[in-house]
Amino acid sequence: MTIHQISVFLENRAGQLAEITGILSEHQVDLRALNIAETSDYGVLRLIVSDAQKASSVLLEHGFILTMTPVTAVAVPDRPGGLSELLRVLSEAQIDIEYMYSVFGQKNGLAYMIFRVADVQKLSAALSTSGLTAVSGEELGVH
């Protein structure tokens, strides 16, 4: 069983991701998962959304270049070793994984994102200014 993944090709410039998520938000398309891969010249944003057809149409209307790709979602036991067991099964079946990424989880009605940034202090300041806070590892169940 497959689901539709949208891959959007992005220029490497500030604001591209905010533009795309803003467009999807305006059209009531909910993000379920995302992944960004990049090179020095461009990026590829991979999205799983609540309505892939609607999201694709809207993004195309706004001039974005994208493709739709079938992918498979697999349930992984939420315990130590759960992912390892799944990957071992795939390895034993000699299944090559091109890429993988996680789906947004929920706790107390909040979705969580992980960011890697060059200037962590600048990020912290921006979060503080906007009334947001970084989430501790404990809050995410990370020790």
Secondary structure, DSSP 8 states (H G I E B T S, - for coil): --EEEEEEEEESSTTHHHHHHHHHHHTT--EEEEEEEE-SSEEEEEEEES-HHHHHHHHHHTT-EEEEEEE------SSTTHHHHHHHHHHHTT-----------EETTEE------S-HHHHHHHHHHTT-----TTTTT--
